[in-house]
Amino acid sequence: MDWAIGGIDMSMGKYAGIDCIQYVDLTWRRVETCLILIACLYLFLWSFPQCALPSGPPSLRDRAGRRWLLALLCLCWGMEIGFKCASRTGIYLLNPCHITTAIQIYLLSAPPSKTVTALFRLHLNYLNGPLLALIFYETETRVLPLEAAVYWLQHGLMLIVPSYLLRLGGVYTVEPVKTIQWNVLAYSLLVAYHFTVLQGVSLLTNVNMNHIMCPLEADPFRGQLFRTAVFFHQGLLCPTVCKAYVLLANYFLIKFN
């Protein structure tokens, strides 16, 4: 496990350490986890049957730009994986932004299918991640050459790729703006991932995965209810960013076509 957590400074309270892991009272953490996972299950069962896909996958227009973008994203993510292994912080590859990057690589490389359409629609709801990473950036622990630059490049590409795919059309289609079923489904999966996988990994390693165990010092919702607060305000932010992104992308596509 040295390659995964050996390079993490356990004395940095916002990233790791027993004090961070025990920030939330144990009894309340268990109750909160159960309640939120029950809510996720309800949201999933409500939304999943209503998430319709096109009857037949449209053909995909192959463009050189798509291949170049795929190569650039693979290079960027490959460098990020290399940095994580070199700095012995590989566990951070489980964070949502890296999962989203992997999804985008699949979307750029996979043949047309309903799976591509479904993943494309789901991952649009996770674009608040790179947006927040660019606004509230954390690069003080990135000390290797080009490591900080790759951070900016990766999160920037994450916001560029979906607009390009929307421009291609075909399997890269979105649901009507007024519907929320895909937003609810995507959010239920995201929250469940945090409270099962990331929380479980945090408890096993004492690493604060994506701040699931303790908040940042500047978090206005610091306290025993900070995770409950995140559940609600991200429940608003995820679909809002998704809808706004699609509307803006479509506006510029129409304007400049």
C-alpha positions as CSV (number, residue, x, y, z in Angstrom):
1,M,0.0,0.0,0.0
2,D,3.0,2.3,0.1
3,W,2.4,3.5,-3.5
4,A,-1.1,4.4,-2.5
5,I,-0.7,6.3,0.8
6,G,3.0,6.3,1.6
7,G,3.4,9.9,0.4
8,I,0.5,11.4,2.2
9,D,1.3,13.6,5.2
10,M,-0.9,12.4,8.0
11,S,-0.2,15.5,10.0
12,M,-2.1,17.7,7.5
13,G,-5.5,17.6,9.2
14,K,-7.6,18.5,6.1
15,Y,-6.2,15.7,4.1
16,A,-5.6,12.8,6.5
17,G,-5.1,11.8,10.1
18,I,-7.1,10.2,12.9
19,D,-8.5,13.5,14.1
20,C,-10.0,14.1,10.6
21,I,-11.4,10.6,10.4
22,Q,-13.0,11.0,13.8
23,Y,-14.3,14.6,13.2
24,V,-17.9,13.4,13.0
25,D,-19.3,11.6,16.0
26,L,-19.3,7.8,15.4
27,T,-22.9,7.3,16.3
28,W,-24.1,10.2,14.2
29,R,-21.8,9.1,11.3
30,R,-23.5,5.7,11.2
31,V,-27.0,7.2,11.4
32,E,-26.2,9.8,8.8
33,T,-24.7,7.3,6.4
34,C,-27.8,5.0,6.7
35,L,-30.2,7.9,6.2
36,I,-28.4,9.3,3.2
37,L,-28.0,5.8,1.5
38,I,-31.7,5.2,2.0
39,A,-32.4,8.5,0.3
40,C,-30.0,7.5,-2.5
41,L,-31.9,4.2,-3.0
42,Y,-35.2,6.0,-3.1
43,L,-33.9,8.6,-5.7
44,F,-32.4,5.8,-7.8
45,L,-35.6,3.7,-7.7
46,W,-37.7,6.8,-8.7
47,S,-35.4,8.0,-11.5
48,F,-34.0,4.9,-13.1
49,P,-37.3,3.6,-14.7
50,Q,-37.9,7.0,-16.2
51,C,-34.5,7.5,-17.8
52,A,-35.3,6.8,-21.5
53,L,-32.7,6.4,-24.2
54,P,-33.1,6.9,-28.0
55,S,-34.5,3.8,-29.7
56,G,-31.5,3.3,-31.9
57,P,-28.0,4.6,-31.6
58,P,-27.3,7.2,-34.3
59,S,-24.1,7.0,-36.3
60,L,-21.1,8.9,-35.1
61,R,-19.3,11.4,-37.3
62,D,-15.6,10.6,-37.0
63,R,-13.5,13.7,-36.8
64,A,-9.7,14.2,-36.4
65,G,-10.5,16.6,-33.5
66,R,-12.0,13.8,-31.5
67,R,-8.9,11.7,-31.9
68,W,-6.6,14.6,-31.0
69,L,-8.7,15.4,-27.9
70,L,-8.6,11.7,-26.9
71,A,-4.8,11.6,-27.3
72,L,-4.4,14.8,-25.2
73,L,-6.7,13.6,-22.5
74,C,-5.0,10.2,-22.3
75,L,-1.6,11.9,-22.1
76,C,-2.8,14.2,-19.4
77,W,-4.4,11.4,-17.3
78,G,-1.4,9.2,-17.9
79,M,0.9,11.9,-16.5
80,E,-1.4,12.3,-13.5
81,I,-1.3,8.6,-12.8
82,G,2.5,8.7,-13.0
83,F,2.6,11.6,-10.6
84,K,0.4,9.8,-8.2
85,C,2.6,6.7,-8.3
86,A,5.8,8.7,-8.0
87,S,4.5,10.7,-5.0
88,R,3.0,7.6,-3.5
89,T,-0.5,9.1,-3.4
90,G,-2.2,6.7,-5.8
91,I,-5.3,6.4,-3.6
92,Y,-6.4,9.8,-4.9
93,L,-7.1,8.2,-8.3
94,L,-10.4,7.1,-6.7
95,N,-11.6,10.7,-6.4
96,P,-14.6,11.6,-8.6
97,C,-12.6,13.9,-11.0
98,H,-10.4,11.0,-12.0
99,I,-13.4,8.7,-12.4
100,T,-15.0,11.4,-14.6
101,T,-11.8,11.7,-16.7
102,A,-11.8,7.9,-17.2
103,I,-15.5,8.1,-18.4
104,Q,-14.6,10.9,-20.8
105,I,-11.8,8.8,-22.3
106,Y,-14.3,6.0,-22.8
107,L,-16.8,8.4,-24.4
108,L,-14.2,9.6,-26.8
109,S,-13.0,6.1,-27.8
110,A,-16.0,3.8,-27.6
111,P,-18.2,2.9,-30.7
112,P,-21.8,4.3,-30.7
113,S,-24.1,2.6,-28.3
114,K,-26.8,3.3,-25.8
115,T,-24.2,2.8,-23.0
116,V,-22.3,5.8,-24.5
117,T,-25.4,7.9,-24.5
118,A,-26.3,6.9,-20.9
119,L,-22.7,7.6,-19.6
120,F,-22.6,10.9,-21.5
121,R,-25.8,12.1,-19.9
122,L,-24.8,10.9,-16.4
123,H,-21.3,12.4,-16.5
124,L,-22.6,15.9,-17.4
125,N,-24.0,16.0,-13.8
126,Y,-20.4,15.7,-12.4
127,L,-19.0,18.8,-14.1
128,N,-19.4,20.8,-10.9
129,G,-16.3,18.8,-9.8
130,P,-13.8,20.3,-12.2
131,L,-15.5,23.7,-11.9
132,L,-15.1,23.8,-8.2
133,A,-11.5,22.4,-8.5
134,L,-10.6,25.3,-10.7
135,I,-12.2,27.9,-8.4
136,F,-11.1,26.4,-5.1
137,Y,-7.9,24.9,-6.2
138,E,-5.6,22.9,-4.0
139,T,-2.1,22.6,-5.5
140,E,0.2,23.2,-2.4
141,T,1.0,19.5,-2.3
142,R,1.9,19.2,-6.0
143,V,5.7,19.7,-5.9
144,L,6.9,17.6,-8.8
145,P,7.8,19.3,-12.1
146,L,4.6,20.0,-14.2
147,E,2.4,18.4,-11.5
148,A,0.5,21.6,-10.9
149,A,0.2,22.4,-14.6
150,V,-1.3,19.0,-15.2
151,Y,-3.8,19.7,-12.5
152,W,-5.0,22.8,-14.4
153,L,-4.9,21.0,-17.8
154,Q,-6.9,18.0,-16.6
155,H,-9.7,19.9,-15.0
156,G,-9.8,22.3,-18.0
157,L,-10.1,19.5,-20.4
158,M,-12.9,18.0,-18.4
159,L,-14.9,21.1,-19.1
160,I,-14.0,21.2,-22.8
161,V,-14.6,17.6,-23.8
162,P,-18.4,17.6,-23.2
163,S,-19.0,20.7,-25.3
164,Y,-17.0,19.1,-28.2
165,L,-19.1,15.9,-27.9
166,L,-22.3,17.9,-27.9
167,R,-21.0,19.5,-31.1
168,L,-20.5,16.0,-32.7
169,G,-24.1,15.0,-31.8
170,G,-25.0,11.4,-32.7
171,V,-24.9,9.4,-29.5
172,Y,-23.9,12.4,-27.6
173,T,-27.4,13.7,-26.9
174,V,-29.0,15.1,-23.8
175,E,-32.5,14.8,-22.3
176,P,-34.9,17.7,-22.5
177,V,-33.8,20.6,-20.3
178,K,-37.0,20.6,-18.2
179,T,-36.6,16.9,-17.2
180,I,-34.7,15.9,-14.0
181,Q,-34.7,12.1,-14.1
182,W,-31.1,11.8,-15.4
183,N,-30.0,14.5,-12.9
184,V,-31.5,12.6,-10.0
185,L,-30.1,9.3,-11.1
186,A,-26.6,10.7,-11.5
187,Y,-26.7,12.4,-8.1
188,S,-27.9,9.2,-6.4
189,L,-25.0,7.3,-7.8
190,L,-22.5,10.0,-6.9
191,V,-23.6,10.3,-3.3
192,A,-23.7,6.5,-2.9
193,Y,-20.2,6.3,-4.2
194,H,-19.0,8.9,-1.6
195,F,-20.7,7.2,1.3
196,T,-19.8,3.6,0.4
197,V,-16.5,3.5,-1.5
198,L,-14.8,6.8,-0.5
199,Q,-15.9,6.6,3.1
200,G,-14.9,3.0,3.3
201,V,-11.5,3.7,1.9
202,S,-11.1,6.7,4.3
203,L,-11.8,4.6,7.3
204,L,-9.3,1.9,6.2
205,T,-6.5,4.3,5.4
206,N,-7.1,7.4,7.5
207,V,-7.1,9.5,4.3
208,N,-9.8,12.1,3.8
209,M,-11.1,11.1,0.4
210,N,-12.7,14.1,-1.3
211,H,-13.3,15.6,2.1
212,I,-15.9,13.0,3.0
213,M,-14.7,12.7,6.6
214,C,-13.8,16.2,7.6
215,P,-14.4,19.6,6.0
216,L,-12.1,22.3,4.8
217,E,-11.3,25.1,7.3
218,A,-13.1,27.6,5.1
219,D,-16.2,25.4,4.8
220,P,-19.2,27.6,6.0
221,F,-21.0,24.4,7.0
222,R,-18.3,23.1,9.4
223,G,-19.7,21.0,12.2
224,Q,-21.4,17.7,12.8
225,L,-23.9,18.3,10.0
226,F,-21.4,19.3,7.3
227,R,-22.0,16.2,5.2
228,T,-25.8,16.5,5.4
229,A,-25.4,20.1,4.3
230,V,-23.2,19.0,1.4
231,F,-25.9,16.4,0.4
232,F,-28.4,19.2,0.0
233,H,-26.4,22.0,-1.5
234,Q,-24.6,19.7,-4.0
235,G,-28.1,18.2,-4.8
236,L,-28.9,21.7,-6.1
237,L,-25.5,22.5,-7.6
238,C,-25.0,19.3,-9.6
239,P,-28.1,19.6,-11.8
240,T,-27.8,23.4,-12.0
241,V,-24.3,23.3,-13.4
242,C,-25.4,20.5,-15.8
243,K,-28.3,22.4,-17.1
244,A,-26.4,25.7,-17.4
245,Y,-23.5,24.0,-19.1
246,V,-25.8,22.4,-21.7
247,L,-27.7,25.6,-22.3
248,L,-24.4,27.6,-22.8
249,A,-22.9,25.0,-25.0
250,N,-26.0,24.8,-27.2
251,Y,-26.1,28.6,-27.4
252,F,-22.5,28.9,-28.6
253,L,-22.9,26.0,-31.0
254,I,-25.9,27.8,-32.6
255,K,-24.2,31.1,-32.5
256,F,-20.9,30.0,-34.2
257,N,-22.2,27.4,-36.6
